[in-house]
Amino acid sequence: MPGSAETPTDTAARRTATATVWIAIFTVMLAVVNVITLYEVIEGGADTHALAVAAGKQADAATALAHQAKAQTGEIHDLAVAAEKQAQQAKRSSQIAARTLGVLEMQQRAWVALAASPVLQPTGNGVIWSLRNYGGSTAFHITAKGELVADPSDISATQDRMCREIEGSQIWELLFSRITGRPRAAFAVGAPIHYVVGCIRYRDQFSASRWTKFCYEPDARDRNAFIACPGNNYTDADKQNPN
């Protein structure tokens, strides 16, 4: 009734109703929060799946690149091996060509030397000799000099000196293949003839520097004849430097 005091029973009922309302409100709010959380979990799971798919695709691409790189490495290795084989073959061909050219040069070059052993002058104080081209091509700018030497230890030094002295001088312009040139002479007045030594310089179609060093000594069986010395007979094919 109006104006009457609230009984304990009414108070308890009112408080129970209020609590029920708040519980209902809290339950609704909790449900909303759960729905939002579930949505985020679902969306997060979708993103995680997309990331996993993308990572898998990247891994597949990396694997494909690795296989491609390996294949390219194998091709490069094969190319390198082929190039090495080609280089070795080219080197062998070059060596064969060089040997062939060397043999051809030895066969076709000029070879100028004494035509025969020196001949003793009737006076006994000198010798005469002639040059001959034994080679397969013409010799140019030929020059030669000979001397009589008594001491065998002076032979080599005398040859070197003569090679230096005659460099640049000239006897004949040409000496054709298989042709003997005019005679030359060497004299030693008042001295016995022990050794006839000399140097010949010339050029040919292959080289501008050809030379021959010669040495002859009296024949023990015939003092008027000469034979080649055991040593000191060289050509440019034997030594690199004439002096």
C-alpha positions in Angstrom: 0.0 0.0 0.0 1.1 3.6 -0.6 3.2 5.0 2.2 3.7 1.6 3.8 7.2 0.4 4.6 9.1 -2.2 2.4 9.1 -5.5 4.0 12.3 -7.6 4.1 10.6 -10.0 1.7 10.0 -7.2 -0.8 13.6 -6.0 -0.5 14.9 -9.4 -1.1 12.7 -9.8 -4.2 13.7 -6.4 -5.5 17.4 -7.1 -5.2 16.9 -10.6 -6.8 15.2 -9.0 -9.8 17.9 -6.4 -10.1 20.7 -9.0 -9.9 18.8 -11.1 -12.6 18.8 -8.1 -14.9 22.5 -7.4 -14.5 23.3 -11.1 -15.0 21.3 -11.1 -18.2 23.1 -8.0 -19.4 26.5 -9.5 -18.6 25.5 -12.8 -20.3 24.6 -10.9 -23.5 27.8 -8.9 -23.4 29.9 -12.1 -22.9 28.1 -13.7 -25.8 29.0 -10.7 -28.0 32.6 -10.8 -26.9 32.8 -14.5 -27.6 31.3 -14.0 -31.1 33.9 -11.3 -31.8 36.7 -13.5 -30.5 35.5 -16.4 -32.6 35.4 -14.2 -35.7 39.0 -13.0 -35.1 40.2 -16.5 -34.6 38.6 -17.6 -37.8 40.0 -14.6 -39.7 43.4 -15.2 -38.1 43.3 -18.8 -39.2 42.5 -17.8 -42.7 45.5 -15.4 -42.7 47.7 -18.0 -41.3 46.7 -20.5 -44.0 47.4 -17.9 -46.7 50.8 -17.2 -45.2 51.5 -21.0 -45.1 50.4 -21.3 -48.7 52.6 -18.4 -49.8 55.6 -19.8 -47.8 55.1 -23.1 -49.5 55.0 -21.5 -53.0 58.2 -19.6 -52.1 59.9 -22.8 -51.0 58.8 -24.5 -54.3 60.2 -21.6 -56.3 63.5 -21.7 -54.3 63.7 -25.4 -55.0 63.1 -24.9 -58.7 65.8 -22.1 -58.8 68.2 -24.5 -57.0 67.6 -27.2 -59.6 68.0 -24.7 -62.4 71.3 -23.3 -60.9 72.6 -26.9 -60.5 71.7 -27.6 -64.1 73.4 -24.4 -65.3 76.5 -25.3 -63.2 76.6 -28.6 -64.9 76.3 -27.0 -68.3 79.1 -24.5 -67.4 81.3 -27.3 -66.3 80.7 -29.2 -69.5 81.5 -26.1 -71.5 84.7 -25.6 -69.5 85.7 -29.2 -70.2 85.0 -28.8 -73.9 87.0 -25.5 -74.0 89.9 -27.2 -72.3 89.9 -30.0 -74.8 89.7 -27.6 -77.7 92.7 -25.6 -76.2 94.7 -28.8 -75.9 93.8 -29.8 -79.4 94.8 -26.3 -80.7 98.1 -26.6 -78.8 98.9 -30.0 -80.3 98.0 -28.7 -83.8 100.3 -25.7 -83.2 103.1 -27.9 -82.1 102.7 -30.1 -85.1 102.6 -27.1 -87.4 105.7 -25.7 -85.7 107.6 -29.0 -86.2 106.4 -29.1 -89.8 107.6 -25.6 -90.5 110.9 -26.3 -88.7 111.5 -29.4 -90.9 110.5 -27.4 -94.0 112.9 -24.6 -93.1 115.8 -27.1 -92.5 115.1 -28.6 -95.9 114.7 -25.4 -97.8 117.1 -23.0 -96.1 120.5 -22.0 -97.4 123.6 -23.8 -96.0 126.9 -22.1 -96.9 130.2 -23.8 -96.0 133.5 -24.6 -97.5 133.2 -26.4 -100.9 136.0 -28.7 -100.0 139.0 -28.8 -97.6 141.4 -25.9 -98.0 144.2 -26.3 -100.5 147.8 -25.5 -99.5 149.5 -22.7 -101.5 152.6 -23.8 -103.4 154.6 -21.4 -101.4 153.5 -23.2 -98.2 152.6 -20.1 -96.3 148.9 -19.9 -97.1 145.7 -21.8 -98.2 142.9 -21.3 -100.6 139.3 -22.3 -100.1 135.9 -21.8 -101.8 132.4 -21.4 -100.5 129.4 -23.4 -101.6 125.7 -23.2 -100.9 124.6 -26.7 -100.0 121.0 -25.6 -99.2 117.8 -25.6 -101.0 117.4 -21.8 -101.5 119.6 -18.8 -102.3 121.9 -17.2 -99.8 122.2 -13.4 -99.6 124.8 -10.9 -98.4 127.5 -13.5 -98.0 130.8 -12.6 -96.2 133.6 -14.8 -95.0 137.0 -14.6 -93.5 139.7 -17.2 -92.6 143.0 -17.1 -90.7 145.8 -19.4 -89.8 146.1 -20.3 -86.1 149.0 -22.0 -84.4 147.7 -22.5 -80.9 144.5 -24.7 -80.7 143.4 -22.8 -77.6 143.0 -19.6 -79.8 140.7 -21.3 -82.3 137.3 -20.4 -80.7 138.3 -16.8 -79.8 139.6 -16.3 -83.3 136.4 -17.5 -84.9 134.3 -15.3 -82.6 136.5 -12.2 -83.5 136.2 -12.9 -87.2 132.4 -13.3 -87.0 132.2 -9.8 -85.4 134.6 -8.3 -87.9 132.8 -9.4 -91.0 129.3 -8.6 -89.8 127.9 -6.1 -92.3 130.6 -6.6 -94.9 129.8 -8.5 -98.1 131.6 -10.6 -100.7 128.8 -11.7 -103.0 125.3 -10.4 -103.3 123.9 -13.9 -104.1 125.1 -17.5 -103.9 122.5 -19.8 -105.5 121.7 -23.3 -104.3 124.3 -25.9 -105.2 126.7 -23.2 -106.5 130.4 -22.8 -105.5 131.8 -19.3 -105.2 135.1 -17.8 -106.1 138.2 -18.9 -104.2 139.4 -17.1 -101.0 142.8 -17.3 -99.4 144.5 -17.0 -96.0 148.2 -16.4 -95.5 150.6 -16.5 -92.6 154.0 -15.4 -93.8 156.9 -17.3 -92.3 154.8 -19.4 -90.0 153.9 -23.1 -90.4 150.2 -23.8 -90.9 148.7 -25.6 -88.0 145.0 -24.7 -88.2 142.8 -23.0 -90.8 139.9 -21.4 -89.1 137.2 -19.0 -90.2 133.7 -17.6 -90.1 131.0 -17.3 -92.8 128.0 -15.0 -92.4 124.9 -14.8 -94.7 121.2 -14.7 -94.8 118.4 -16.5 -96.6 114.6 -16.3 -97.1 114.0 -17.6 -93.5 116.5 -15.6 -91.5 118.7 -12.5 -91.6 121.4 -14.2 -89.4 123.0 -17.4 -90.7 126.6 -18.3 -90.0 129.1 -21.1 -90.2 132.3 -21.5 -88.2 134.9 -23.8 -89.8 138.2 -25.4 -88.6 140.7 -27.5 -90.6 144.0 -29.0 -89.6 146.8 -30.7 -91.6 146.2 -34.3 -92.4 148.8 -36.4 -90.6 149.0 -38.8 -93.6 149.6 -35.9 -96.0 151.1 -32.7 -94.8 149.8 -30.9 -97.9 146.2 -31.8 -97.3 143.7 -30.7 -94.6 140.9 -32.5 -92.7 138.1 -31.1 -90.5 139.1 -30.5 -86.9 137.4 -32.7 -84.3 135.7 -29.6 -82.9 135.1 -25.9 -83.7 132.9 -26.7 -86.7 129.5 -25.1 -86.0 126.5 -23.6 -87.8 123.7 -21.4 -86.6 121.6 -24.6 -86.2 124.1 -25.7 -83.5 124.5 -22.5 -81.5 122.3 -19.5 -80.9 125.0 -16.8 -81.1 127.9 -16.7 -83.6 130.1 -14.8 -81.2 
